[in-house]
């Protein structure tokens, strides 16, 4: 390819210019105290680089920058929220000329700006709040350190150089707020050396940790075994007490919040209405059953309110009437309450339809909304053509919107759109569309319905929500959220996003679950193989276990996909200390004791939860005829098999007996029919290798056992399952058998949980009748897989 000399010179000039600019930018960043590696990392972030170079340019106009000043300027640029960047020149001057000369003063300066930036800055108040002009002398530091050490002198002399000096720093800084931290640390070290003298040999010996020390630090004692404390799960409420969201009324301090000339007034009015109360909301769309992902949202919204003595609304986002049904409204509330949460109020987006309509008219009058006639298929996606009706006169849009309300347009013929652009570039989102569908709450009153983009933030404002907590995909709506509230000059809450929860081996899409139901792969929304909340309830998952599981996930922006084992571990933790024990045989083998020592059946006492006497006990019947698991007997002895064989005895749990095979009785076809055995009391001298469960005078019951519904972790991934999720169904996901249970389960209520000894945890299914109990297997026991 021939390139002209002029083109070559132009390209060379452009390359030199780019390289020179890059070098100049890197030099400016290095002036802020950044290492060479940190400069390289910062250059990848164009917005941050532009901000920091601007700060460096302004500061250099004041003179040469020292490393300490550069570090403070870098911290200023990275810590001051964007909405306060108009105050950067003011703060840069204070740092560059040395009036703010330490981290503590900078932190106080940023806080002052956040608290007062909505008005004119009072420089005198600012200087006082930030310690401007205050320098703590070395004499003052020496006196402050001496005072603190004198109060702790006895403990210091006793512990010598093992004494923790961290609290000493805090105590000195409390009395000398603007003291230089480095100088305080140096003075503490000097005065400790003066008090204690040089380190002795014993000061250099590593202290031996006591058993209590190790227990406190969670270490295992190598010499004496320490009893492990019962596993404690941190609840979501306890976890959320550690989360540092903004305080009510401090909305404007959060990153990205838009400040207007009315923000201060609106926040003041908001605090007068709420009294500074934390307010959250859980806003599900009532068009399906809640799933495990919703459990996380419920826990975060209700949990954060509870952690801060606040309230949480249950607000149905009922703006899509064609998909909403009464059973979903009822089911959502039941599941929220099942998880242990009580809504402060139950509201509906439809409660505010009139107000939302009136606000739409305000937006049209302000020239911020217009009626559009583009078809739905034309405006889908992010590269839709601009609307030719965007600049139509206000009076036209007002009349056309009124015509929409009165049913003068067919569905799809007109929409109301907002003049704003979402983060991902989608222009002019739809605010209202036409639907000739009666509404669950408002009946035929409306034929225009607002969209989520329009409704959500405005309902949050009406209910004075302080923290609008939502999953990460709604981050793209945050700009329109703030834009709408500010365009209408109403209170604007803060939107916080967190990563949504996905679960392996399942689907949660309402449409896909609907297909599973309609094609007969599952029974209904509450089939225990699904991960809807009703399904987990039916399977026997305790609500506190689901809440504990959600607490283990933390609160990050990352989208996570969890293996069901993690949830089942939390379930097991709860059931292990709450589920009463029972003996149930799933594959019965009849056993007849030929030397039965009693005249008739006898009662045997069994603890409800071994090791916990407070949970009480129940009785089972022991008699001449009983049943054991078929797998607990083998005709031929095998290496490692520890249960019943013709050559090997086995113990019967709880009754203190061991049995020995006397005769294997077979059917005409040669299969084992039943066993004749002898029994004798178990003693130290004839202790068997294993004890097995058994039942006598049993109750028949149905037992449903579940495996994963899908064969692959990600059944919706076409690269893994090219035929679609319906082709990935596990044909063995449900096994139904008739078992024999001991009499202690008689009359158990629906959802009562049991641990079937040696088998797993089971729950009473709603299909049960007074005469016949149905059990669902919840989770298995946590055992070594190779254990026999």
N, C-alpha and C positions, 0 to 999 in steps of 0.2 A: 504494500500500500504506500503510495507516494504522499508524504507530508511536506507541505510547503515550509520554507524557512520562517515565514511570519508565524505560522501555526506553532512551529517548534518553539520559537521565542516566547510566544504567548503562554504555552503550556509550562515552559520552564519558569517563567515569571510567576505563574499561578502556584506552582509547586513550592518555589522559594518563599512566596508570600504566606502560604499555609504553614510551612515549617517554621518560619520566623514567628508567626502569630502563636503557634503552639508553644514555642520556646519561651516567648514573652509571658504567655499565660502560666506556664509551669513555674517560671521565675516568680511571678506574683504570688502563686500558691505557696511556694517555698518560704516567702516572706512571712506567711502566717504560721510558721512553725511546723509545717507538714514535712514528713520524711519523704525521700524520693519515691518509696513504694506507695505512700499515701497520696502523693501527687498524681501518680499514674492511675490509682483507683478513682480519685476525684474527677479526673479529666473525662472519665467515662460517663459522668453525670453532667450533661450540658447545663441544666438549670442551676445546679449547685455551683458549678464552675463559674458561670456568669455572675452569680450572686457574690461569690467570694472574691472574684477579681474586681468587682465594683467596690467592695468593701476595702480591698487592698489599695485601690487607686485613691479613694477618699482619705484613707489613713495616711498614705505616703505624702499627701499634700501638707500634712502637719509636721512631717519630719521623718527621719529614719525610724524603722520599726525594730524594737528589740524582740527577742524570742518570746519573752513573757507577754508582751503586748500582742504579738502575732497569735499566740495561743488563745488569748482572750477574744480576739476578733474572730478566730475560727469558731470558737464555741458560741459566740453571739450569732454568727451566720447560720449555724446548724440547729440552734436551740430556740430561736425566736420564731413562733408560728408565722406562716405566710401573711395572714391577714393584718399583722402588725409591722410589715416591712416598710410601711410609710414612715415609721419611727426610726428606721435604721440609721439615717444620717445623723440624727440627734444622738443616738447611742454610740455610734462609731466615734464621734467627736470626743465624747467623755472617756472612751477607752484609749484613743490615740494620744490624747494629751495627758493621760495619767490620772485623771480624776477618778476613774474606776480602774483600780490596779490590782484586783484579786478576784478569784472565782466567786467568793461569797458575795462581794459587792455586785458582780455581774448578775448573779442569780437574783439578788434583790431588785436590781434594775429591771430585769425582764418581768418579774412579778408585778412591779409597780406599773409598767407599761400595760400589761394585760388588765390590770385593775382600773386604770385611769385613761386609757388611750381613746375612749369614746368622747372625751372632752379635751379641752386645752390642757397641756401638761404644766402643772405648777412646779417650776424648777426648784423652788425652795423646798417644797415637800418631797420632791424627787431626791434632791441632794441629801436630805435628812434620812430618808428611807434607805438609801444606798450607801450611807457612810462616806459620802463625798467630803474630802478634806480632813477626814479623821485618820490619824496614823497612831497606832498603838506602839508606844516606845518599848525598848528592850527592858527598861526598868519595870514597866507595868507588866510585861510578860513574866519577868522573874518573880515579881510579887504574886501574881495570879497563880503561877505554877507552885510556888512555895506554899500558898494557902491550901491548895487542893491536896498536895502531898502530905501536908501536916495532918489533914483529916483522915488520911488512909495509912498513916505511918505504921501503926501496929500490924496491919495486914501485910504491908509491904515488907517490913522487917521479917515477918514470919515466912512469907513465900519467896522473898528475895527476887531473883531475876525470873522466877516463874510467874510473877504477878502480871496480870493483864493490864497493860497501860492504855488500852483503847478508851475505856471510860474516863481516864484522866484527861485525855484530849477533849472529850465532849464537855466535861465540866469546866475546863479553862475557856473553851470557846463560848460557853453559855454566859460567862461573866465578861469576856472580852470578845464581843461579836466580830470585830474587825481586825483581830490579831492575825498575823501571818501564820498559817498552819505549819509551814516548814520551820519557822523560828520557834513556835510552841513545842514542836516535836523535839527539836534540838535541845531546848531548855529542860524539858522533862528528862531526856536521857542524861543530861549533865547533872541535874540535881539528884537523880537516882544513883548515879555513879558516886557522887559526893556522899550520899547517905549510906550506901551499901559497900562502897569500896570496890576494888577490882573483883572480877568473878573468881570464886574459889573452885576447888576441884568438884565439890558437890553441886555447884551451879551448872557444871558442864555435863553432869550425869543425866541421861534421859530419864524422866520420872516414870515409875512403874504405874501402869494404869490399874485402878481397882476395878472390881467387878461392877460397882455402881457407875464408875466413869464410863465403862464400856457399854453398859446398858443404856446410859443416857445418849451416847453417840451412835447407838445402833450397831456396835461391833460385837463379834462373837468372841467369847472368852475361851482362850486356848487351854486353860488349866482346869477350870471348873465349868461345867455346863450351866448355862443360864437359861432358865425357863423362858421360852419365847412368849411375849405378850400376845393376847388375842389380836388378830389382824383387825385394824380399825380403818374404815373407809372415810375419807373426807367427803362431807356432803357438798352439794353444789353451793348451798348457801354459805357454808364455811369457806369454800374456795373463793367465792365471789366477794367476800369481805376483803380479800387481798388485791382485788382489781382496782386500778386507779383511773376510773373514768372521771369526767368533770363533775364538780359539785353543782347542784341545782342553782341556776342563776349565773353560773360561770360558763355558759354556752360559748360565749365569744372567745374563750381562751383555747378552745380545741382547734387543732390543725385544720385549716381550710374553711372554717366558719366564715360566712360573709357578714361583714359589719356595715350597717347603714346608719344614717343620721338618727333613725328611730330605734335602733337596737337597744340602747340603754333604757329608754322609756318602756319598751315592750317587755324587757326582762324584769324591770321593776314591777310592772303590773302583774306579770306572771308569778313572781314571788309572793305578791300580796294575795293572789288567788290560791296558791298551793301551800303557802306557809313554809316554803323550802323543802317540801316533801318530794322524795324520789318517786317518779311515776313511769312505769313501763307498760307495754301492752303486748299481747300475743294475738296477731291478726290473721288467723287461717282463713283460707277460702273454703266455704262449706260445700265443696263439690266432690268430696271423697273422704276416706277414713285416714286418720293420722298414722304416720309410720315412725320408725325409729329416729329418723332425722328430725321429725317434729318434736320428739322427746327432748332432744338437745335444745331446741329453740324454747320449748316450754320451761325447761330448767333454767336457762339463761335469763329469760325475761322475768319469770316469777321469782327465781332464786336471787337475782340482783335486787329486786324490790325488797324481798324478805331480808336480805343481808344488810339493807340500809333503812329498815323500818319504814319502807315505802309501800306503795300499792301497785297492783298490776291489773289492767283491764283485759278481759277477753272480748276482743272485737272481731265479729265476723265480717270479713271483707266480701260482702254479698253484692257485688256490682256486676255479676255475670249470671243473670237469673235462669238462663236456659239449662245450666248444669247443676243448679242447687236443689237439694232435696231436704225434707224435714229430718230424715234419718241421719244425715250428715251433721246438721246443727246439733241434734241430740247426742250423736256419737262423739263429737268433738268435746262437748262439755263433760261428758262422762269420763273421757280419757284424761282430761286435765285434772278432774277431781280424783280419778283413780291414782294418778301420780302424786296425790297429796296436796294439791294446790287449790286454793279457793279464790276465784276472781273477785276483785274489788267491785267491779260492775261488769255486767254483760251488755255490750252495746253492738250496734251494727253500723256499717258504713251507710246503710240506707236510712238510719236515723237522721242523717245530716244531708239528705238529698236536696232539700229546699235551700239550705245555706250554700251548698256546693253549686247549685244552679245560679244563685244570686252572685256568687263570686265569679262565675264564668262570665256573667254579663259585665261585671266590673273590668275583667281582663279585656273583653272586647272593646269596651269604651276607652281603655288605656292604649289600644292599638297593639295589645300583646297576645291576642287570639283572633282567629278568623275561621269562617266556615269554608270548607274545602269540598270539592266534588270529585277528587281523584278516587278511583276504585281501590278497595283494599289490596288487591294484587299489585297495584301500581306502586304503593308506598311501602311494600314489604322490603326488608333488608336495609342495608346502610348506604346504598348508592342510588336511592330512589330519586327520580327527577324532581326538581323544585316545583312547588305547586304554583300554577298560573293564577291562583286566586289569593296568593299570600298578601298582596297589597290592595285588596278590594276595600272600598270605603267602609268605615266603621258602621254607618247606618245600615248598609247592606247586610253585613254580618249579623247585626242585631236582629234584623227582620227575619233573616234566614234561620237563625238559631231559634227564634220564636216559632217559625214554621216547623222546624224539626221537632220541637216540643209538642206541637199540636198534631203531629202525625201526617204532615203534608208531603213528606218524602218517604220513599220506600227504603228498606234496609239497604245500606251500602251506597245510597245516593248522596249522602252528605255526612260530614264529620266536623267537629270543632277541633282545631289544632292550635297548639301553643307555639309562639314564636321564640323557641329556644333550641339549643343543641345539646344533646346528651354527651357524656364523656367519650363514648366510643364513636362519636361522629354522626349519630342518627339525628336528623334535623326535624324539628317541628312535630313532636309526638302528639298522638291523638288524645284529646281530653274527653270527648263525648262521641258516642256512636248510637245509631238507631237500632233498637231491637223490639219488635212487636211480640214480646213475651211477658206474661204476667209475672210479677215478682212475689217471692215468698212472703215478704212483709208488707209491701206497698200495693200489692194487687195490680190493678190496671191504671194506677195514677200516673205512671211515667212510661214513655216509650223511648226516651233517651236515657242512657246510663253512662256514668263516668267510668273512666279507665283507672287502673291501678296507679299509673304515673301521675294522674291528676288527684286522685282521691286520698292516697295514703298519707302524704305529708299534711294535707289540710285537716284530715281527721285527727292526726297526731296533734296538730295545733289546737284544734277545738277542745281536745281532752287534756291539753296542757301536759303532754308527755315530755318528760325531761330527757329520757334516753331511748331513742328509736333504734333498737338493736335488731339487726337483720343479717342474713347471710351474704357472703362476699359478692354474689352475682348482682346484688342491688347497689354495689358501689357505683356502677355506671349511671345510676339514677340520682346520685347524691347532689349533683349540680342542679338538676331540675327541682329537686326537693327544696333546696335553699332558695332557688330562683323564684319558685311559686310563692312561698311564704313571704318573701321580701317584696315581690311584685304586688301582693295584696296588702302589704303593710300590716301583717299579723305576726303573732309570736311564732318564732322559728325554733323547733327542737333541734337536737344534735343527732345525726345519724352515725351509728357505729356499726362496722361490719365485722363478722367473724366467719371462719371457714365452715362450710356445711359438712354434714356427716353422711358418708356413704358406707354401705355394708357389702362385703363380698357375698357371693352365692345367693343373691336375691335381686329382685327388681322392685322398685317402689312407685313407678309411674302408675297413675290411676288407670290410664288406658291399657297398659300392659297387664295389670292385675285383672282388669275387666276381661281381657282375652283369656287369661288363665282360668277364670271362673266360667266363662261362656263355653270354653272348649273342654271343660271337665277335668282339668289338671288339679284344681283345688276346689274345695266345696264353696267357699264364700270369702268375704273380706277377712274373716276371723279364722281362716284355716291356719292351724299352728305351724305350718311350714313357711308361712309368710312372715314378714317383719313389720306388718302393721301393728299398732299398739293393741288393737283388739285381739289379734292373733297371738301376740306375746302374752297377753292376759290369759287367754284360753289355754295356752301351753303351760302356764303356771309360773311365768316369770314374776317375781315379787316386784312391785313398783319401786321399792327402795333400792333394789338391785339395779334397776334401769337408771335411777337417779344417780347412784354411786358411779355407775359406768360413765355417765355423762360428765361427772366431776373429774374423772381420770383423764378426759380428753383435753382439759384446759380450755383456753380461750385465745386461739391464734387465728390469723387470717388464712392459714393454709387449708385447702380442701383435703380431707383425709378419707381414706377408705379402710375400714377396719375388718379384720377377720372375726367371724362370729365367736371364735374361742375366747376373745377378750371380754365380750359381753357375758358369755356363759360362765367365765371365771367369777365375775361379780355376782351372778345368780347363785353359783355354788357357795360363795362366801356367806351369803345371807341365809340360804336354806340349810346350810350345815349347822347353824345355831338356832334355827327356828322350826324346821320341819320335824314332826314326830316320826319315830321309827315304826316300821311295820314289816312283817314278813309276808312276802308274796312269792308264789312259785309260778313261773311263766310257762315252763314245759314240765308238767307234773309227772313224776314217777312214784307209784304207790309203794309204800313200805309197811310191812306188817311185823310188829314186834312179838316174837313167839314167847318170850319170857317176861312180858309186860308185868312190872312189879306191883301195880295198883289194881284195885277191884274195878275201877271205872275211870273216867276222865278226871284230870286234876288241873287246877289253875296254876299258871306260871306268871310271875310278875316280871315285866320287862320295862326298863326305863324309857320314858318318852324320848329323852335326849341323853345318851350316856355321858356321865361326868357332870351333869347339871341337875342336881336333885330338885331344884326349885321348879323345874318343868314337869315334875310328877312322873307317874308310871301308869301302865295299863296292863291288863291281864290277857293271856292267850291260853288256849286249851291244849294240853298234852294228853295223848291217848294211844291205845294199842295200834290204831291205824293212822298213818300220817303220810304226807307227800313231800318229796324233795325234788330239786331240779334234776332233770334227766342228765344234764351235763356234769352233775356232781357224782356220777357213778360211771365206772368203766369196768368192763369184764376183764380186760387184760391190764396188768400193771405196766405203767409207762414211766420212764425216767423223768423225774421232776413233777409228776402228778401227785398231789398231796391229799386228794379227797378219797372217797369210798371206792374200794376194789375188794374182790373176794379175799385178798391177802392183807388188806390195810383197813384199819378202823378209821372212823371220823367222828368228831364231836357234833352234838346238836346244840345250837346256840341257846343260851339263857336257861336251859333246863338241867344242865349239869350232867348230861348223859352222853355216853359214846356208844356207837352201834357197830356191830360186826356182822358181815354177810354170812348167813347160814345156808341160804339156797337162792339161786336165781331162777325164778319161775318164768317159763317162756310160753308163747302162744304156739299154735299148731304150725305157724309159718316160721317159727324160729326166732321171733323178736322177743325182747324182754317184756314181760307182762307186769310183773311186780317182784319185789324182793322180800324174802323172809330174813329177818335179822334178829340178833339178840342184843340186849342192851345191858349196860352196867354203869354205875356212877364213875365220873371222871375224877381221877386222883393225880397227885404228883407223880406217882409211879407208872401210871398208864396214860399219861397225857398224850392226846392225838396230835398229829401234825397240822390239822386244820379243823375248824368248826364251820358247819354249813347251816343255812336257814332251812326252815321246814314249816309246814302248816298241818293242823289237825282240825277236824270239824270246820272246814274252810267255807268261805263265801266265794261263789263264782263271780268273776268280774271280767270286763273287757279291757284290754290294755293296748293302747295305740303308741307305737314307737316310731320316731321320726329321724330321718337322715336329711342331708341337704337337699333342697328341692331341685337345685341345678348341679350339674357335674363339674362346671368350671367356675373359678372365682368371679370372672367377669362375663356372665352370659350374654350381655348386650354388646360385647366387643366383637365386631365382624371379623377381625383378624384372628380371633380365637374360635368363635362360633359363627362361621360364614352363613349358616342356614338360618340364623336368627334365634332368639332366646327360646322359642317354643320347641326347637329341635334339641335343646340342651337339657330337657327334663330328665331327672333321675328316676328311672322306673321303679326303684326300690326305696323311694323317699318315705313311704308309709307301710308299716307292717302292723297288722291287727291280729291279736290272738286272745284266747280265753284263758285267763289265769285263775289261780286259787289264792285267796287272801285270808289272813288270820282275822278273827272276829273283831279285832279292835277297830277296823275301818268301817264297821257297820254304822249306817246313818250319817256318814261324813257329808258335809255340805259342799256345794259346788265351789271350786277353787281352793278347797283345803289341800294343803301340801303335805306330802309324806316322803320320807326316805325309805324306799324298799331296800332292806338290808342287802348289801352286796350287789345291788342292781343299779341304783340311781335314784333320782328324785322324780316324783310323779305328782300330778295334780288332778283333782276330781273335775271331770268335764261336764258342761251343762247338759249333755245328752243323758246323764244319769237319771235313774228313776229310784223311788224308794226301795224297789226290789232288786235292782241291778245297777251296780256302779260301773262307770266308765272312767278309766284313767288315761291321761296323756303323759308321756314321758317328757319331763322338762329338760333335764341334763343328766349326763352320766356322773358317776362318782370319779373323783380324781385319784386314779390308781395307776400303778406302773403297768404298762400295757403287756409286759411279759409275765405278770403275776398270775399264778395258777390257783 
